[in-house]
């Protein structure tokens, strides 16, 4: 079961040791989700798409995948 993270600072801490970061972006619905996979849990952070780029700059994930309704885009 995924765990929802409400605090951005906690998400940054969790992303330091993450295996993978996935970003689900849906501009029509106005929702962006950042999913951080660690050894035991999948952590989810929900935000709006306008703040997404500034949040992704703070994260230190090695493998980041951006998923949009149009397709998949690999970053990193």
C-alpha positions, -999 to 999 in steps of 0.1 A, spaced: 0 0 0 15 34 -9 21 60 17 11 96 10 36 123 20 22 158 28 54 176 36 79 186 8 109 184 31 101 149 40 98 140 3 132 154 -4 147 133 24 130 102 11 141 108 -24 178 108 -14 179 70 -11 152 62 -36 156 36 -63 133 54 -87 112 86 -90 81 87 -113 62 118 -121 25 115 -133 15 148 -148 -21 155 -160 -26 191 -169 -63 187 -178 -72 176 -143 -47 200 -127 -28 172 -108 8 161 -107 20 132 -86 55 124 -76 61 88 -67 93 78 -49 101 40 -47 122 29 -18 131 -5 -5 98 -12 13 73 15 4 61 36 -24 57 72 -13 33 96 -31 33 134 -31 4 153 -48 8 188 -61 -3 211 -89 16 211 -122 27 247 -119 48 239 -88 62 206 -103 94 219 -119 106 237 -88 100 206 -67 118 184 -92 149 206 -90 150 200 -52 148 162 -56 180 142 -60 167 111 -78 190 92 -101 163 77 -123 133 100 -131 104 90 -154 78 116 -164 45 101 -175 19 122 -192 -14 113 -210 6 116 -243 33 91 -233 65 85 -213 96 107 -212 128 96 -195 149 121 -176 181 112 -160 
